Amino acid sequence: MEDTLQKYLVYQSPNHFSSLERLWVEGKLCDITINANGKEIRAHRFILAATIPYFETVLLSNFAESDREMISVQGISQTNVELFIKYAYTGQITLTEENAQCVMIDSDYLGLSEVKNKCAKFLEYCLDLQNVFEIYNLAELLDCTELQEKATKFIVQHFHEVSKTEQYSNVTSTFLINILSNEDMYFYSQEKVFEAVLRWIKYDVDNRKINLQDLIALIRFSSLSDEYVVHNVMEDELISDSVQCRNFINNMRNTQKCCKQGNSPINMRNSNREFGAPEGHVVIFCTWNASSIEMYNPYTDNWDTSNTNEIPGKAFICTAHKNRLYIVAGYVKTIVASPAWVYKPQRRIWNSIAPMNISRCDAGLAALNGYLYVCGGRDKKPLNIVERYCPETNKWKIVSSMHNCRYSLSVVAFEGFIYALGGHDGNVVLDTVERYDPAKDQWTILDSRMNEERSNFGAAVLNGKLFVCGGSRIALPFSPLNSVEVYDSTINRWEYKTNMDTARFSPLVVVNVGKLWAIGGNSYARSRTTIEMYDPETNSWSYAPPLRKKYRQITGAMIPF
């Protein structure tokens, strides 16, 4: 059979569209006038509508301007209106250090995302000491993440120089906290950081001294010499006038020096309580409303409350990873859902991330080896499906399913495995445990079961052993437990430990300052604000400062220093 494939050639004239610009320049066949702040520019409707989304919307919709012979463009300079109209005919635009920021703002307004992105890329090469804060604010305003990251990196790399500029004096406290929290600031001269913090506060001391403690908490005082601390830090009038700040700095130096020397902070004593120095902040919030957050402040030995943005979800589950909180929603309104968010404590804002592949509620969540794992849950029926999230790529992937369907379970990372414990399979509450090996993508059911069936309980790892606390042995109505068990993997056995003082289901269980914390939860239709701490050395429980308010249901995590 002969080959029937036909030969063809596509010819593209290099000057085909040059006549369009000529017609515009000569004013021929123009059918619309653009009023740019008093200057009238003639043009062609179909060219503007075909190349600039703003004009496409205005000219092809039911707007009143769609049939008019003249359209006014507000908020854009005459120069830039001409620049964009020329771009419509030529596809070219000239960017300079003088016009790039204005062009970027205007291209965003006109819907020209490609031009906006080119402006952002151009501005990356224009960063200097005088414009970096302005460019950062612009990137944040227009949601240009890459440009914002480049500006942040520039500020951190040149922090000493930029901290002496007038623009630095006018940044917000939130912005400054975000910069000082950057991991690259760890290697920066802490003397210069301290001096920069004082310069910023003293620029408007009456309004900014309230931020002093939040800012000095981000300084590594252990890297400063004793002489500098005595003569430069403690003798500064802002520090010397505040007993709280002086005590705070002394505690910080002692804690940081202890950790730096390799000593366990648990051997240190907090001046206000009998337990040891902090390992991190405990962050908690209601699973039905993530806009109000409580954070345990180990230096004041109390709970501080802060507000953040509202997000559309409830029945959240939470875990910590790289000093951030990650949550996935159980419901959006009344529908089982799949959205997820990340919270950066320094910025106090929730940002959405990629949604899960599977909608679910009452699942378990844990972090291991740079990934997050969501296990089980339910959506009309119990699930055994497991998903893995990669923060680097912002993508979810289905991995091997558990052997058992489970909801209201606990999921914990322990000894390089993901453990799925207890929960409900739709018929009964479970006492079984299975673990996932990420290297083999395989689940194995353990021979050793918990001593009691548990759902809606807390679990955490302390001193190389896996603890479970509270929960319920009955699905509904909940009958809370106060029992505590520990799993020793070296002997593959569960054993009881001293009971909590209060029976609790749905408590948040975390490890901090070398102790196990059982936070909140519910007992017989009563929400608890009490917090109990378990000391493994004495096998006993004691009370910590209570939460500031009651929560219908609680979640959260411990964020290490």
C-alpha positions as CSV (number, residue, x, y, z in Angstrom):
1,M,0.0,0.0,0.0
2,E,1.4,3.4,-0.9
3,D,2.2,5.9,1.8
4,T,-0.8,8.4,1.8
5,L,0.9,10.8,4.3
6,Q,0.7,14.3,2.7
7,K,3.6,16.7,2.8
8,Y,2.8,20.2,4.1
9,L,4.5,23.5,5.0
10,V,3.4,26.2,7.4
11,Y,4.8,29.6,6.4
12,Q,5.0,32.4,9.0
13,S,5.6,35.9,7.6
14,P,8.1,37.7,9.8
15,N,6.4,41.1,9.2
16,H,2.8,39.9,9.1
17,F,1.7,41.9,12.2
18,S,3.8,45.0,11.7
19,S,1.1,46.5,9.6
20,L,-1.2,46.5,12.7
21,E,1.2,48.8,14.5
22,R,1.4,51.0,11.4
23,L,-2.4,51.3,11.2
24,W,-2.5,52.3,14.9
25,V,0.3,54.8,14.5
26,E,-1.4,56.3,11.5
27,G,-4.8,56.3,13.2
28,K,-6.5,54.4,10.3
29,L,-9.6,52.3,10.9
30,C,-9.5,53.1,14.7
31,D,-12.9,52.7,16.3
32,I,-12.4,53.5,20.0
33,T,-10.8,56.2,22.0
34,I,-9.0,55.5,25.3
35,N,-9.0,58.4,27.8
36,A,-5.9,58.2,29.9
37,N,-6.2,60.9,32.5
38,G,-7.1,63.5,29.9
39,K,-5.0,62.3,27.0
40,E,-7.0,60.6,24.2
41,I,-5.5,57.6,22.4
42,R,-7.2,56.1,19.4
43,A,-7.1,52.3,18.9
44,H,-8.9,49.3,17.6
45,R,-11.5,47.4,19.7
46,F,-10.7,43.9,18.5
47,I,-6.9,44.4,19.0
48,L,-7.4,45.6,22.6
49,A,-10.0,42.9,23.4
50,A,-7.8,40.2,21.9
51,T,-4.6,41.1,23.8
52,I,-5.5,42.7,27.1
53,P,-7.9,40.8,29.5
54,Y,-9.2,44.1,31.1
55,F,-10.4,45.4,27.7
56,E,-11.8,42.0,26.7
57,T,-14.0,42.1,29.9
58,V,-15.1,45.7,29.3
59,L,-15.7,45.4,25.5
60,L,-17.3,42.0,25.3
61,S,-19.5,42.1,28.3
62,N,-22.6,43.9,29.4
63,F,-20.7,46.8,30.9
64,A,-22.1,50.2,30.0
65,E,-18.8,51.1,28.3
66,S,-18.9,48.2,25.9
67,D,-20.7,50.2,23.2
68,R,-19.2,53.6,23.8
69,E,-16.7,55.2,21.5
70,M,-14.6,56.4,24.4
71,I,-13.5,54.4,27.5
72,S,-11.7,56.0,30.5
73,V,-8.9,54.1,32.2
74,Q,-8.6,55.1,35.8
75,G,-5.6,54.7,38.1
76,I,-3.0,54.2,35.4
77,S,-0.6,56.9,34.3
78,Q,-0.8,58.3,30.7
79,T,2.7,56.9,30.0
80,N,1.7,53.4,31.1
81,V,-1.6,53.4,29.2
82,E,0.3,54.2,26.0
83,L,2.9,51.6,26.9
84,F,0.2,48.9,27.3
85,I,-1.6,49.9,24.1
86,K,1.6,49.7,22.2
87,Y,2.1,46.3,23.8
88,A,-1.3,45.2,22.4
89,Y,0.0,45.8,18.9
90,T,3.6,44.7,19.2
91,G,3.8,42.2,22.0
92,Q,6.8,44.2,23.3
93,I,7.2,46.3,26.5
94,T,10.3,48.0,27.8
95,L,11.1,47.7,31.5
96,T,13.4,49.9,33.4
97,E,14.4,50.2,37.1
98,E,12.2,53.4,37.1
99,N,9.0,51.9,35.7
100,A,9.1,48.2,36.5
101,Q,7.2,48.5,39.8
102,C,4.4,50.6,38.3
103,V,4.2,48.4,35.3
104,M,3.9,45.3,37.5
105,I,1.0,46.9,39.5
106,D,-0.8,48.0,36.3
107,S,-0.3,44.7,34.5
108,D,-1.9,42.9,37.5
109,Y,-4.8,45.3,37.2
110,L,-5.2,44.7,33.5
111,G,-4.9,40.9,33.8
112,L,-1.6,40.7,32.0
113,S,-0.1,37.9,34.1
114,E,2.8,37.2,31.7
115,V,3.9,40.9,31.9
116,K,3.5,40.9,35.6
117,N,5.7,37.8,35.9
118,K,8.4,39.3,33.7
119,C,8.4,42.4,35.9
120,A,8.8,40.3,39.0
121,K,11.8,38.5,37.3
122,F,13.3,41.8,36.3
123,L,13.0,43.2,39.8
124,E,14.9,40.3,41.2
125,Y,18.0,41.7,39.5
126,C,17.2,45.3,40.6
127,L,17.2,44.6,44.4
128,D,19.3,47.0,46.4
129,L,19.5,48.5,49.9
130,Q,17.1,51.3,49.0
131,N,14.3,49.5,47.3
132,V,14.3,46.0,48.8
133,F,11.6,46.7,51.4
134,E,9.4,48.4,48.7
135,I,9.8,45.4,46.4
136,Y,9.1,43.0,49.2
137,N,5.8,44.8,50.0
138,L,4.9,44.9,46.3
139,A,5.6,41.1,45.9
140,E,3.4,40.4,49.0
141,L,0.6,42.7,47.7
142,L,0.6,41.0,44.3
143,D,1.2,37.4,45.6
144,C,4.5,37.0,43.8
145,T,6.0,34.3,46.0
146,E,9.3,33.9,44.2
147,L,10.1,37.6,44.2
148,Q,9.1,37.8,47.9
149,E,11.5,35.0,48.7
150,K,14.3,36.7,46.7
151,A,13.7,40.0,48.6
152,T,13.7,38.1,51.9
153,K,17.0,36.4,51.0
154,F,18.5,39.8,50.1
155,I,17.4,41.4,53.4
156,V,18.8,38.5,55.4
157,Q,22.1,38.5,53.5
158,H,22.5,42.3,53.9
159,F,20.7,42.7,57.2
160,H,23.3,44.9,58.9
161,E,23.2,47.4,56.0
162,V,19.5,47.4,55.4
163,S,18.8,47.8,59.1
164,K,20.4,51.2,58.9
165,T,18.1,52.5,56.2
166,E,15.0,54.7,56.6
167,Q,12.8,52.0,55.0
168,Y,13.8,49.5,57.7
169,S,12.6,52.0,60.4
170,N,9.1,51.8,59.0
171,V,8.7,48.0,58.7
172,T,6.0,46.3,60.8
173,S,6.7,44.2,63.8
174,T,5.2,41.2,62.0
175,F,7.7,41.7,59.1
176,L,10.6,42.0,61.4
177,I,9.7,38.9,63.4
178,N,9.4,37.0,60.1
179,I,12.9,38.1,59.0
180,L,14.5,37.3,62.4
181,S,12.9,33.9,62.3
182,N,14.5,33.1,59.0
183,E,16.8,30.1,59.5
184,D,19.7,31.8,57.8
185,M,19.7,34.5,60.5
186,Y,21.0,31.8,62.9
187,F,24.5,32.4,61.4
188,Y,24.3,36.2,61.5
189,S,26.1,38.3,64.1
190,Q,23.8,38.4,67.0
191,E,25.3,41.7,68.3
192,K,24.2,43.3,65.0
193,V,20.8,41.7,65.3
194,F,20.3,43.0,68.8
195,E,21.4,46.5,67.9
196,A,19.1,46.4,64.9
197,V,16.2,45.4,67.1
198,L,16.9,48.3,69.4
199,R,17.1,50.8,66.5
200,W,13.7,49.7,65.2
201,I,12.1,50.0,68.6
202,K,13.6,53.3,69.5
203,Y,12.5,54.8,66.2
204,D,8.9,54.9,67.7
205,V,9.6,53.7,71.3
206,D,6.1,54.6,72.7
207,N,4.3,52.4,70.2
208,R,7.0,49.7,69.7
209,K,8.3,48.8,73.2
210,I,5.4,46.4,73.5
211,N,7.2,44.3,70.9
212,L,10.5,44.1,72.8
213,Q,10.1,40.7,74.3
214,D,8.8,39.0,71.1
215,L,11.8,40.3,69.2
216,I,14.6,39.5,71.8
217,A,13.2,36.0,72.0
218,L,14.6,35.5,68.5
219,I,18.1,36.5,69.4
220,R,20.7,33.8,70.4
221,F,22.1,35.4,73.5
222,S,24.3,32.4,74.2
223,S,26.5,33.5,71.3
224,L,27.1,36.9,72.9
225,S,30.0,37.4,75.2
226,D,29.3,37.9,78.9
227,E,31.0,41.3,78.6
228,Y,28.7,42.4,75.8
229,V,25.6,41.2,77.6
230,V,26.6,43.0,80.8
231,H,27.7,46.3,79.2
232,N,25.6,46.5,76.1
233,V,22.5,44.5,76.7
234,M,21.6,44.8,80.3
235,E,22.7,48.4,80.6
236,D,20.4,49.5,77.7
237,E,17.6,51.6,79.1
238,L,14.9,49.5,77.5
239,I,16.2,46.3,79.0
240,S,17.2,47.7,82.4
241,D,13.8,49.3,82.9
242,S,12.1,45.9,82.4
243,V,12.6,43.2,85.1
244,Q,10.6,40.8,82.9
245,C,13.0,41.3,80.0
246,R,16.1,41.0,82.2
247,N,14.8,37.7,83.6
248,F,13.8,36.5,80.2
249,I,17.3,37.1,78.7
250,N,19.0,35.3,81.6
251,N,16.7,32.3,81.2
252,M,17.3,32.3,77.5
253,R,21.1,32.4,77.9
254,N,21.0,29.6,80.5
255,T,18.7,27.4,78.3
256,Q,20.7,28.1,75.1
257,K,24.0,27.5,76.7
258,C,22.7,24.2,78.2
259,C,21.5,22.9,74.9
260,K,24.7,24.1,73.2
261,Q,26.8,22.2,75.6
262,G,24.8,19.0,75.0
263,N,23.2,18.9,78.4
264,S,19.6,17.9,78.8
265,P,17.4,20.9,79.4
266,I,15.3,18.8,81.7
267,N,18.1,19.1,84.3
268,M,17.6,22.9,84.4
269,R,15.0,24.4,86.6
270,N,12.5,27.0,85.7
271,S,12.4,29.8,88.3
272,N,8.6,29.6,88.4
273,R,8.0,25.8,88.4
274,E,9.5,22.5,89.3
275,F,9.8,21.1,85.8
276,G,12.7,21.6,83.4
277,A,13.5,24.1,80.7
278,P,11.5,24.2,77.5
279,E,12.0,22.2,74.4
280,G,9.4,24.1,72.4
281,H,6.0,25.8,72.3
282,V,2.8,23.8,72.6
283,V,0.3,25.2,70.2
284,I,-3.4,24.3,70.5
285,F,-6.7,25.3,68.9
286,C,-10.3,24.1,68.5
287,T,-10.8,21.6,65.8
288,W,-14.0,23.5,64.9
289,N,-12.4,26.9,64.6
290,A,-8.7,27.4,63.8
291,S,-8.8,31.2,64.0
292,S,-8.1,31.4,67.7
293,I,-4.9,29.8,68.9
294,E,-3.4,29.3,72.4
295,M,0.4,28.9,72.7
296,Y,2.2,27.8,75.9
297,N,4.9,30.2,76.7
298,P,7.6,28.3,78.7
299,Y,9.2,31.5,80.0
300,T,6.1,32.9,81.5
301,D,4.8,29.5,82.4
302,N,1.4,30.4,81.0
303,W,-0.9,30.2,77.9
304,D,-1.0,33.1,75.5
305,T,-3.9,33.6,73.1
306,S,-3.7,35.0,69.6
307,N,-6.0,35.3,66.6
308,T,-5.3,34.4,63.0
309,N,-7.3,34.3,59.7
310,E,-10.4,32.2,59.5
311,I,-10.4,29.1,57.2
312,P,-13.4,27.2,55.8
313,G,-13.3,23.9,57.7
314,K,-13.8,22.1,60.9
315,A,-12.9,18.8,62.6
316,F,-9.3,19.4,61.8
317,I,-6.4,17.0,62.6
318,C,-3.0,18.5,63.1
319,T,0.8,17.7,63.2
320,A,4.0,19.7,63.3
321,H,6.8,19.6,60.7
322,K,9.8,21.9,60.4
323,N,8.4,24.5,62.8
324,R,5.1,24.7,61.0
325,L,1.6,23.3,61.8
326,Y,-0.2,21.3,59.1
327,I,-3.9,20.5,59.3
328,V,-6.4,18.8,57.1
329,A,-10.1,19.3,57.4
330,G,-12.8,16.8,58.2
331,Y,-15.6,19.0,57.0
332,V,-16.3,22.1,55.0
333,K,-19.8,23.2,56.2
334,T,-21.5,19.8,56.6
335,I,-19.7,18.0,53.8
336,V,-16.7,15.6,54.4
337,A,-13.8,17.4,52.6
338,S,-10.2,17.2,51.6
339,P,-8.6,20.7,52.0
340,A,-5.4,21.3,53.9
341,W,-3.5,24.3,55.4
342,V,-0.1,25.2,56.8
343,Y,0.5,27.7,59.7
344,K,3.6,29.6,60.2
345,P,3.7,30.8,63.8
346,Q,6.0,33.8,63.1
347,R,3.4,35.2,60.6
348,R,0.4,34.0,62.4
349,I,-1.5,33.1,59.3
350,W,-3.0,29.9,57.7
351,N,-2.1,29.3,54.0
352,S,-3.9,26.7,51.9
353,I,-1.9,23.8,50.4
354,A,-2.9,21.2,47.9
355,P,-6.0,19.2,49.0
356,M,-5.9,15.5,49.7
357,N,-6.9,13.1,47.0
358,I,-9.5,11.5,49.3
359,S,-12.1,13.4,51.3
360,R,-12.2,12.1,54.9
361,C,-12.9,13.0,58.5
362,D,-11.7,11.5,61.8
363,A,-8.4,10.4,60.3
364,G,-4.9,10.3,61.8
365,L,-2.0,12.6,60.8
366,A,1.8,12.3,61.5
367,A,5.1,13.5,60.0
368,L,8.1,11.3,59.1
369,N,11.2,11.8,57.1
370,G,10.0,15.0,55.4
371,Y,6.5,13.7,54.5
372,L,3.1,13.9,56.1
373,Y,0.9,10.8,56.3
374,V,-2.9,10.8,56.6
375,C,-4.3,7.5,57.6
376,G,-7.8,6.1,57.6
377,G,-10.8,8.2,58.6
378,R,-14.2,7.9,57.2
379,D,-16.5,9.2,54.5
380,K,-19.9,7.5,54.7
381,K,-17.9,4.4,55.6
382,P,-14.6,3.7,57.4
383,L,-11.4,4.0,55.3
384,N,-8.0,2.2,55.3
385,I,-6.6,4.5,52.6
386,V,-3.3,6.3,53.3
387,E,-1.9,9.4,51.6
388,R,1.5,11.0,51.8
389,Y,2.1,14.7,51.3
390,C,5.4,16.2,50.2
391,P,5.8,19.9,51.3
392,E,8.6,20.5,48.8
393,T,6.4,19.7,45.8
394,N,3.0,20.4,47.4
395,K,1.6,17.1,46.1
396,W,-0.3,14.2,47.7
397,K,0.3,10.6,46.7
398,I,-1.7,7.4,47.6
399,V,0.5,4.8,49.3
400,S,-0.3,1.3,50.5
401,S,-3.5,1.0,52.5
402,M,-3.7,-0.2,56.1
403,H,-4.9,-3.8,56.7
404,N,-7.8,-2.5,58.8
405,C,-10.3,0.4,58.2
406,R,-9.9,2.8,61.1
407,Y,-11.4,6.2,62.2
408,S,-10.9,8.1,65.4
409,L,-7.5,6.5,65.6
410,S,-4.1,7.8,66.6
411,V,-1.2,8.0,64.2
412,V,2.4,8.4,65.4
413,A,5.9,8.4,63.9
414,F,8.1,6.1,65.9
415,E,11.5,4.5,65.2
416,G,11.3,5.2,61.4
417,F,7.8,3.8,61.0
418,I,4.2,5.2,61.0
419,Y,2.1,3.5,63.7
420,A,-1.7,3.4,63.4
421,L,-3.3,2.6,66.7
422,G,-6.8,1.6,67.8
423,G,-9.7,3.5,66.5
424,H,-13.1,2.2,65.2
425,D,-13.7,0.0,62.2
426,G,-17.4,0.7,61.9
427,N,-18.4,-2.1,64.1
428,V,-16.2,-2.2,67.2
429,V,-13.5,-0.2,68.9
430,L,-10.1,-1.7,68.2
431,D,-7.1,-2.6,70.3
432,T,-4.9,-3.6,67.3
433,V,-1.8,-1.8,66.1
434,E,-0.2,-1.8,62.7
435,R,2.9,0.0,61.3
436,Y,4.0,1.3,57.9
437,D,7.5,0.9,56.6
438,P,8.0,3.8,54.1
439,A,11.1,2.0,52.6
440,K,9.0,-1.0,51.6
441,D,5.6,0.8,51.2
442,Q,4.2,-2.0,53.4
443,W,2.0,-2.3,56.5
444,T,2.4,-4.9,59.2
445,I,0.0,-5.8,62.0
446,L,1.8,-6.1,65.3
447,D,1.5,-9.3,67.4
448,S,1.2,-7.2,70.5
449,R,-2.1,-5.5,71.1
450,M,-2.9,-2.6,73.5
451,N,-4.4,-3.8,76.8
452,E,-7.6,-1.9,76.1
453,E,-9.7,-1.0,73.0
454,R,-9.4,2.7,72.4
455,S,-10.8,5.4,70.1
456,N,-10.5,9.2,70.3
457,F,-7.3,8.9,72.4
458,G,-3.9,10.6,72.4
459,A,-0.5,9.1,71.6
460,A,3.1,10.4,71.7
461,V,6.7,9.1,71.9
462,L,8.7,9.8,75.1
463,N,12.2,8.4,75.9
464,G,12.1,5.9,73.0
465,K,8.7,4.4,74.0
466,L,5.2,4.9,72.7
467,F,2.5,6.1,75.1
468,V,-1.3,6.2,74.7
469,C,-3.6,8.1,77.0
470,G,-7.3,8.2,77.6
471,G,-9.9,7.8,74.9
472,S,-13.0,5.7,75.0
473,R,-13.8,2.0,74.7
474,I,-17.4,2.7,73.5
475,A,-18.2,4.6,70.3
476,L,-21.4,6.4,71.5
477,P,-22.1,7.5,74.2
478,F,-18.4,8.2,74.9
479,S,-17.2,6.6,78.1
480,P,-13.8,8.3,78.9
481,L,-10.7,6.5,80.0
482,N,-8.0,7.6,82.4
483,S,-5.7,4.7,81.8
484,V,-2.3,5.0,80.2
485,E,-0.2,2.4,78.4
486,V,3.3,2.3,77.0
487,Y,4.7,0.2,74.2
488,D,8.3,-1.0,74.4
489,S,9.4,-2.1,70.9
490,T,12.5,-3.9,72.2
491,I,10.2,-6.5,73.9
492,N,7.2,-6.0,71.7
493,R,4.9,-5.5,74.8
494,W,2.3,-3.1,76.2
495,E,2.1,-2.3,79.9
496,Y,0.1,0.0,82.1
497,K,1.5,3.1,83.7
498,T,-0.1,5.3,86.4
499,N,-3.5,6.5,85.5
500,M,-4.3,10.1,84.8
501,D,-6.2,12.0,87.5
502,T,-9.0,12.8,85.0
503,A,-10.6,10.5,82.5
504,R,-10.5,12.1,79.1
505,F,-11.5,11.3,75.5
506,S,-10.1,13.3,72.6
507,P,-7.2,14.9,74.6
508,L,-4.2,16.4,72.9
509,V,-1.1,14.4,74.0
510,V,2.3,15.9,73.3
511,V,5.8,15.6,74.7
512,N,7.6,18.7,76.0
513,V,10.3,19.4,78.6
514,G,10.9,15.7,78.9
515,K,7.3,15.0,80.1
516,L,4.1,13.7,78.6
517,W,1.3,16.4,78.5
518,A,-2.4,15.4,78.4
519,I,-4.2,18.6,77.4
520,G,-7.9,19.3,77.5
521,G,-10.3,16.7,76.1
522,N,-13.8,15.8,77.3
523,S,-15.3,13.9,80.2
524,Y,-18.9,13.0,80.4
525,A,-20.1,15.8,78.1
526,R,-17.9,18.3,79.9
527,S,-15.0,20.0,78.2
528,R,-11.8,20.1,80.2
529,T,-9.3,23.0,80.5
530,T,-7.0,21.1,82.9
531,I,-3.6,19.8,81.8
532,E,-1.7,16.9,83.4
533,M,2.0,16.1,83.0
534,Y,3.5,12.6,83.3
535,D,7.0,12.3,84.7
536,P,8.6,9.0,83.5
537,E,11.2,9.1,86.2
538,T,8.6,9.0,89.0
539,N,5.7,7.3,87.1
540,S,3.5,10.1,88.4
541,W,1.1,12.8,87.1
542,S,1.0,16.5,88.1
543,Y,-0.9,19.5,86.9
544,A,0.4,22.3,84.6
545,P,-1.2,25.8,84.0
546,P,-4.7,25.3,82.6
547,L,-6.0,26.5,79.2
548,R,-7.6,29.9,79.1
549,K,-10.9,28.6,77.8
550,K,-12.9,25.4,77.1
551,Y,-12.8,23.8,73.7
552,R,-15.5,21.6,72.2
553,Q,-12.6,19.5,70.7
554,I,-8.9,20.2,70.7
555,T,-6.0,19.6,68.4
556,G,-2.5,21.0,68.1
557,A,1.2,20.0,68.3
558,M,4.5,20.9,69.9
559,I,6.8,23.1,67.8
560,P,10.5,22.7,68.8
561,F,12.8,25.7,69.4
